[in-house]
């Protein structure tokens, strides 16, 4: 496999932390959301290419799903990818729950839990070099795309740190 060279990220400098991307989890991050997702996927038979369960269940349960969605926007969390870390913040306000430096992330595994397929969401599990799980981001929509963004930012961060180390060693010599 050829070496992947990270692309520079516009507006990002080596000496500051900049926000790259913010993702809000879907209702598939909760038990209620996954339960609704299981219900929506429960009848695989199709009529004109559309699952019967898509025709029967989403419309009657939409008020519950909408209320839950808006409650999550007010009381839930958001995931922020910066040029230095992956952070978990409150959805409203400025309270940080957790942070993992990009240089600590060795691998990211996409896990699609039962009930998340309807929402096209998955959980992202971030692992360190020792195999220890550092953070789980639940119910991320289009998780594969966010996974790639984190890996590209990590590669760029590691490359910047290596370059800065080389530059500092030249200055002291």
Secondary structure as a PSIPRED ss2 file (coil, helix, strand):
# PSIPRED VFORMAT (PSIPRED V4.0)

   1 X C   1.000  0.000  0.000
   2 X C   1.000  0.000  0.000
   3 X C   1.000  0.000  0.000
   4 X C   1.000  0.000  0.000
   5 X C   1.000  0.000  0.000
   6 X C   1.000  0.000  0.000
   7 X C   1.000  0.000  0.000
   8 X C   1.000  0.000  0.000
   9 X C   1.000  0.000  0.000
  10 X C   1.000  0.000  0.000
  11 X C   1.000  0.000  0.000
  12 X C   1.000  0.000  0.000
  13 X C   1.000  0.000  0.000
  14 X C   1.000  0.000  0.000
  15 X C   1.000  0.000  0.000
  16 X C   1.000  0.000  0.000
  17 X C   1.000  0.000  0.000
  18 X C   1.000  0.000  0.000
  19 X E   0.000  0.000  1.000
  20 X E   0.000  0.000  1.000
  21 X E   0.000  0.000  1.000
  22 X E   0.000  0.000  1.000
  23 X E   0.000  0.000  1.000
  24 X E   0.000  0.000  1.000
  25 X C   1.000  0.000  0.000
  26 X C   1.000  0.000  0.000
  27 X H   0.000  1.000  0.000
  28 X H   0.000  1.000  0.000
  29 X H   0.000  1.000  0.000
  30 X C   1.000  0.000  0.000
  31 X H   0.000  1.000  0.000
  32 X H   0.000  1.000  0.000
  33 X H   0.000  1.000  0.000
  34 X H   0.000  1.000  0.000
  35 X H   0.000  1.000  0.000
  36 X H   0.000  1.000  0.000
  37 X H   0.000  1.000  0.000
  38 X H   0.000  1.000  0.000
  39 X H   0.000  1.000  0.000
  40 X H   0.000  1.000  0.000
  41 X C   1.000  0.000  0.000
  42 X C   1.000  0.000  0.000
  43 X C   1.000  0.000  0.000
  44 X C   1.000  0.000  0.000
  45 X C   1.000  0.000  0.000
  46 X E   0.000  0.000  1.000
  47 X E   0.000  0.000  1.000
  48 X C   1.000  0.000  0.000
  49 X C   1.000  0.000  0.000
  50 X E   0.000  0.000  1.000
  51 X E   0.000  0.000  1.000
  52 X H   0.000  1.000  0.000
  53 X H   0.000  1.000  0.000
  54 X H   0.000  1.000  0.000
  55 X H   0.000  1.000  0.000
  56 X H   0.000  1.000  0.000
  57 X C   1.000  0.000  0.000
  58 X H   0.000  1.000  0.000
  59 X H   0.000  1.000  0.000
  60 X H   0.000  1.000  0.000
  61 X H   0.000  1.000  0.000
  62 X H   0.000  1.000  0.000
  63 X H   0.000  1.000  0.000
  64 X H   0.000  1.000  0.000
  65 X H   0.000  1.000  0.000
  66 X H   0.000  1.000  0.000
  67 X H   0.000  1.000  0.000
  68 X H   0.000  1.000  0.000
  69 X H   0.000  1.000  0.000
  70 X H   0.000  1.000  0.000
  71 X H   0.000  1.000  0.000
  72 X H   0.000  1.000  0.000
  73 X H   0.000  1.000  0.000
  74 X H   0.000  1.000  0.000
  75 X H   0.000  1.000  0.000
  76 X C   1.000  0.000  0.000
  77 X E   0.000  0.000  1.000
  78 X E   0.000  0.000  1.000
  79 X E   0.000  0.000  1.000
  80 X E   0.000  0.000  1.000
  81 X E   0.000  0.000  1.000
  82 X E   0.000  0.000  1.000
  83 X C   1.000  0.000  0.000
  84 X C   1.000  0.000  0.000
  85 X E   0.000  0.000  1.000
  86 X E   0.000  0.000  1.000
  87 X E   0.000  0.000  1.000
  88 X E   0.000  0.000  1.000
  89 X E   0.000  0.000  1.000
  90 X E   0.000  0.000  1.000
  91 X C   1.000  0.000  0.000
  92 X C   1.000  0.000  0.000
  93 X C   1.000  0.000  0.000
  94 X C   1.000  0.000  0.000
  95 X C   1.000  0.000  0.000
  96 X E   0.000  0.000  1.000
  97 X E   0.000  0.000  1.000
  98 X E   0.000  0.000  1.000
  99 X E   0.000  0.000  1.000
 100 X E   0.000  0.000  1.000
 101 X E   0.000  0.000  1.000
 102 X H   0.000  1.000  0.000
 103 X H   0.000  1.000  0.000
 104 X H   0.000  1.000  0.000
 105 X C   1.000  0.000  0.000
 106 X C   1.000  0.000  0.000
 107 X E   0.000  0.000  1.000
 108 X E   0.000  0.000  1.000
 109 X E   0.000  0.000  1.000
 110 X E   0.000  0.000  1.000
 111 X E   0.000  0.000  1.000
 112 X C   1.000  0.000  0.000
 113 X C   1.000  0.000  0.000
 114 X C   1.000  0.000  0.000
 115 X C   1.000  0.000  0.000
 116 X C   1.000  0.000  0.000
 117 X H   0.000  1.000  0.000
 118 X H   0.000  1.000  0.000
 119 X H   0.000  1.000  0.000
 120 X C   1.000  0.000  0.000
 121 X E   0.000  0.000  1.000
 122 X E   0.000  0.000  1.000
 123 X E   0.000  0.000  1.000
 124 X E   0.000  0.000  1.000
 125 X E   0.000  0.000  1.000
 126 X E   0.000  0.000  1.000
 127 X E   0.000  0.000  1.000
 128 X C   1.000  0.000  0.000
 129 X C   1.000  0.000  0.000
 130 X C   1.000  0.000  0.000
 131 X C   1.000  0.000  0.000
 132 X C   1.000  0.000  0.000
 133 X E   0.000  0.000  1.000
 134 X E   0.000  0.000  1.000
 135 X E   0.000  0.000  1.000
 136 X E   0.000  0.000  1.000
 137 X E   0.000  0.000  1.000
 138 X E   0.000  0.000  1.000
 139 X E   0.000  0.000  1.000
 140 X E   0.000  0.000  1.000
 141 X E   0.000  0.000  1.000
 142 X C   1.000  0.000  0.000
 143 X H   0.000  1.000  0.000
 144 X H   0.000  1.000  0.000
 145 X H   0.000  1.000  0.000
 146 X H   0.000  1.000  0.000
 147 X H   0.000  1.000  0.000
 148 X H   0.000  1.000  0.000
 149 X H   0.000  1.000  0.000
 150 X H   0.000  1.000  0.000
 151 X H   0.000  1.000  0.000
 152 X H   0.000  1.000  0.000
 153 X H   0.000  1.000  0.000
 154 X H   0.000  1.000  0.000
 155 X H   0.000  1.000  0.000
 156 X H   0.000  1.000  0.000
 157 X H   0.000  1.000  0.000
 158 X H   0.000  1.000  0.000
 159 X H   0.000  1.000  0.000
 160 X H   0.000  1.000  0.000
 161 X H   0.000  1.000  0.000
 162 X H   0.000  1.000  0.000
 163 X H   0.000  1.000  0.000
 164 X H   0.000  1.000  0.000
 165 X H   0.000  1.000  0.000
 166 X H   0.000  1.000  0.000
 167 X H   0.000  1.000  0.000
 168 X H   0.000  1.000  0.000
 169 X H   0.000  1.000  0.000
 170 X H   0.000  1.000  0.000
 171 X H   0.000  1.000  0.000
 172 X H   0.000  1.000  0.000
 173 X C   1.000  0.000  0.000
